[in-house]
Amino acid sequence: WVFPTFLMRSLKACLNGQGIGRLPEAERRQRMELDIEALSVILGNKKYFVNDKRPTTIDATVFGYLWSNFDTDSEFTKFMSCCEECRKYDNLMAYYNRMREMMLASADKYVITNRGDGTASSPSHFCTKLHIWLELSGLPYTLVGVGRPDGPYGKVPYIELNGKAYGDSSAIVEMLSEKYNKDLDADLSPEQKAMSVAVQRMVEEHAYFLSVADIALQDGAFSVMVNKFLPLSAFTKLFVPSLVRRNLRGNLNAQGIGRLSEADRSDRMKKDIASLSGILGNKKYFISDEKPTTVDATVFGYLWTAMSTDTELTKFSNCEKECRKYDNLMAYFERMQEMMMKSSEKWKTKA
């Protein structure tokens, strides 16, 4: 409760200093009505604010303002008098939809990007999994770093496609596979598909949580995560890290991994990684030598974040320590990493 109170007090002080905060609500509303009406009059019948040919700097300013009011969050929008006033003017709404369509056409698939010094595109396994799948599928995409995820489930990854947001990496892969006929597993036999599902479950519902425990339950690892991956002010660092750690520990305890001793967690990781090595064998990829499939997006996505998110964080990774015992897994890791880095110019941007 301390931070929201502090934030509201700061906002009110800024508004009072500017002058708007000293006005009564009725007068603020009247000023908004006049501002939006003026925008409608200036726009008139033109496509853009200065001409019909192309957007200019003023369109970046005006649409940026409208976009943040209309499309930041559906609950937030209910309180925005700007949105209420704009809906009174058909030309403004047509302009808004035109500009929004233009923006969404140029960036329709989003996943978070990495703040660490490693090659992995994200510190989140589920984000790298989706990123790898998009690369393997050949679909166009744009990586966008986000601070506070605003997807359907309030977490990453999520994508926005034709103005609609989709969440959950597995659900996204399934939807895109069907919509664009990009099933990476179409040529697999029923037995191969069953093996693929089993391996994905082992990685995402067991090994992944062991790696989360490596970060949440080791002081050194958690400190690296806070300093490199949580962009906090000096004030918020006083309490946010403890809240984050409490939440992580709660999730691990609910899942069960958090209740195990460190020795038991280490033993389970050894068995998971040994199993991955055994399943991979002498193959180039987890199902065949011919090409990567969905399970490779999952497995390499997990290994990529565990082994190459950040050099300081990797020191605490039991996954990385165990993988180095198996030549076939390390060769697989290097092979998949090389494949992803070939396309890094189009996605290697820091959040």
Buried (B, 14 or more C-beta within 10 A) or exposed (E): EEBEEEEEEEEEEEBEEEEEEEEEEEEBBEEBBEEBBEBBEEBEEEBBBBEEEEBEEEBEEBBEEBBEBBBEEEEBBEEBBBBBBBEEBEBBBEBBEBBBEEBBEEEBBBBBBBBBEBBBBBBBBBBBBBBBBBBBBEBEBBBBBBEEBBBEEEBBBBBBBEEEEBBBBBEBBEBBBEEEEBBBBEEBEEEBBEBBBEBBEBBBEBBBBBBBBBBBBBEEBBEBBBEBBEEBEEEBEEEBBEEBBEEBBEBBEEBEBBEBEEEEBBEBBBEBBBBBBEBBEEEBBBBBEEEBBBBBBBBBBBBBBBBBBBEBBBEBBBBBBBBEEBEBBBEBBEBBBEBBEEEEEEBBEEB
